[in-house]
């Protein structure tokens, strides 16, 4: 229990996406399928890149980080939701709720940073191709990822500690399928001004900052591509960042959709439904986007699957 709580709180109730009993088996099957596809698809990307020496480059190093973050991000919310549906229980403990908030924020913000770093990588590759290997050396790549993780961990820790100072008096029902920070702040009966300030400041700094970096990188990329004389050269340059641009568009558009839905009437339920897009659907689609639009990944996946099939037959 948080030190600032006036009432002994041991648990909250996650209301989920629907309280209709006949919809629960459908929801369970749907989310279990999407979760398994997400785990399997992102693991395949990680294994394919790890097993192919030709893909040991900065671009694919960051891609494996994105896949790892997506696995962890989805695993923060979906397993608990599936457990609640299976056991017909909506309960989550206070400690479990704070823990879920910590890891949800950690991996959500990590997504922002990894996508931003990937945009910088494409910016260097297209705008400074002759200096790419010198600039994007292994030390810089490791440093970019390390700094991103440190900032995400510190932010998650701050947000979680700020949660502990809140008091919850009577409303313990969370109109969501996971413990979402904004929903928790709205349920509190103590002063939430400082929590809101910290939450929105972090959202602007750690969400808007990487987005501004992505916009800057792509403005330079577009400018460079427009300066290429041949149509084939333009196509080749654009094709190297098409997958990343698709993932960025999908992720940020779904985030924007959640923000807009939260301002609509019956915002709690609308926000919960819209959150499915960026918490479950986007991580599930990312491997498909990269495998379908990237010949190197498709080639590596085929080689990996053939190798595993032959190994299984021989053993």
N, C-alpha and C positions, 0 to 999 in steps of 0.2 A: 504493500500500500504506500502511496506517496505521502511524504511528511506533511504536506499542506492539506490533506483531506480531513474534513470534519466528520464524515460518515465512513464507517468501516465498509470498504468495498472489496469484495472477493471475486466478483464476476460481472460481465456484461452479457447482453443478448444481441447476437448478430441476426438481424431480421432477414438478411439475404435478398435475393432478387424477387422472390415470390413466396407467399405464404400458402398458396394453393396446394393441397396435398397431392392432387393428381399430376401436377407439374414436376414434382420432386424427382421421380425416376428419369424423366426426360432431361432435366437439368443435370442430374448426376452423370448420365451417359454422355451428354454433350460436352460437359466440362472435363470429364475424365479423358475423352477422346482428344480434345484440344490440348490437354496437358501432356498426354503421352506423345502426341505429334510434336509438340514444342520441345520436349526433352530429347526425343529421338532425332529430330531434325537438326537441332543445335549441336548435339553430340557428334553427329555425322560430320558437320562442318569442322569441328575441333579436331576430330580424328583424321579427316582427309588432309587438312592443312599440316598437322603434325607428322603424318606419314610421307608427305611429298616434299622432298628437299627443294624443289623448284618454287614452292610456295612459302619458303622461309624468308619472307620479305616484310617490310614495315606494314604494308597494306593488309596482308593476311594475318600478321601478328595482332593488329588492332581488331580485325574481324573475329579472331578467336576470343579476344577479350569481350567483344560485343555478345558473342554466343554464350559465353560463360555468365555474363551479367544477365542475359535474358533467361537462362535456366534458373538462376537464383531468384530473379525478380518474380517469375511466375510461381516458383516454389514457396514464396513467402505468403501467398494468399490462397491459391487453389487447393492444396492439400487440406487445409483447415476447413474450407468450404465443403469439400467432398466428405470429410469426416462428419461435419454437422448434418449434411443431408442423409448420409448413411445411417447415423445413429439417431436421427430425428431429434437432435438437440441443437439449440442455437447458442449454447453457452461458450464463452471464452473467458478465461481468468483475467484478472486485472494485470498480473505480471505478463501473461501471454499477449495481452493487448498492447502493452507498452513495448514488448519485444518485437511484435509484428510491425508496429509503427517504426521502430528503429531500422529494421532490415528493409522495410518497404521504401523508406526515404533513402536509405543507403544505395539500394540498387536502382531506384528511379533516377536519382541525380547522377549516378554512375553512367546511366544510359545517355544523359545529356553530354557528359564530358567525353565519353568514348566516341560518340557521333561527331563531336566538335574536333577531336584529335584526328579522326578519320578524314574530316573535311580539310584540315591543315595538311595532312599527308597528300591528298589529291591536289591541293593548291601547289605544293612544292613540286610534285611529279609533273604537272602540266605547265606551270609557269617557269620553273627552273629545272628542266629535265637533265641538263648536263651536270648540275650540282646535286642532283637528288640523292645519290648514294653517300655523298659527303655530309649533306645536311641531315638526312634521316638515318643517321647511324644508330647502332644498337643501343648505345648509351643514352642518346636523346629519346629514343622510343621508350626505353625502360623508365627514364626520368619522367616523361609525360604521363605514363600510366601510374607511376608511383605517386606523383603529386596529385593527380586526379583522385586516387583512392584515399589519400590522406585528407583532402578537403571534404570528400563525401563522408568519411568516417566522423570527422569533427562536427560537421553539420548535423548528421544523424544523432550524434551524442547530445548536442545542444538541444535539438528539438525534443528528444526523449526526456531529458532532464527538465525541460520547461513543462512537459506534460505532468511531471510528478508534483508540481506545485499547485495543480488545479484541484478543486473540490467538486465532488459529484454528490448531489443531494437526493434527488428522487428519480431522475430520468436515466435509466441504465440500458435503454434499448437503442441500439445503433442501427439506423436505417440503411444498412450497407451489408456487403458480404465479407468485408474485412474492416479492421480498425483503421479508418482513414483519419488523418490528423485534423483536418478541418471539421469533420463531423464530431470528433471528440471535444474539440474546443467549443463547439456550439452546444454540446450537452452539459458543459460545466456550469455550475451555479456560482462560482467565484469570479473575480475580476479576470478577464481574459485579454485585456488591452495589450499587455506586454507579449503574450503569446502570439497575438495577431500581428503585432509589429515584427517580431522575429520571423514568423512564418512567411509574411509577405516580402520582407526584406530578403530573406534567403531565396524565395521564389524568383524575385527579380534578378538578384545577383548570380545565383547558381543555375537558374533556368534561362534567364534572358541573356546573361553573359555568353555562355556557349552558343546560343542561337545567333547572337550578334557576330560571333566568330565565324559561324557557318555561313552567314550572309556575306560577310566580307570575303571569305575564301572563294565563294562561288561567284561573287561579282568580279573578282580577279580572273577566275577560271573562264567565265563567259567572255571577258574582254580579250583574254589570250586566244581563245578558240575563234573568236570573230576575226582575229588578225591572221589566222592560218589561211593560206591562199587556196589549197586544194580541198575539195569536198571530202575525199578519203581521209585526209589528215584531220579534218574537223570531226568526222565520224569516229575515228580511232581515239581521239582525245576525249570526246564526250562519252564514249562507251566505257572508258575506264572509271568514270564516276557516276554512271547511270544507276547502278544498283544502290550505291550509297545515297544518291539523291532521292530515290524511291523510298528507301527506309526512313530518311529524315522527314520527307513529306508525310508519310503515313503516321509516324510517331507524333509529330507536332500538330498535325491536323486533328488527330484523335484527342490530344491534350486540349486543344482549342475547343473541340466539341464538348468535352466534359465541362470546361469553364462556362461555355454558353448555356449548357443544359442546367447548370447549377443556378443560373439566374432566372430560369423559367418557373412557372407555377408547378407545384408538387416536385420541387427541385431535388429532394432527397432521393426519391425513387428514380427520377430521370438521371441524376448524377451516378447512381449505382449502376444502372444499365449501361450508360455511356462509358463508365470506367472499365467495363469488360473489354472495350476496344483496345485500350493501351496496356492493360494489365495481362490480357490473355491473347487476344487476336494478333496484335502487332508482333510480340515475340514468336508466335507460331508461324507468321508469314515471312519473317526475316530470312530464314534458311531457304525458303522457296524463291524469294526474290534474288538472293545471291547465287543460288544454284542454277536458276533458269536464265539469268542474264549474264552469267560469267562462265566463259568457256574453260578457263583454268580450273575453276571449282568443279564443273561438270566432269572434266577429264580426271581430276583427282578422286572424285567420288566413285567414278566407274572403276578406276584402278584399285581403289580400296575395297570396294564390294567384290570385285573379281578375285582379289587376293584372299579375302576372308572366305569366299565360297570355295576356292581351291583348297585352302587350309583345312576347312571343315570336311571336305570330301576325303582328303588324304589321311586325316586323323580319324 
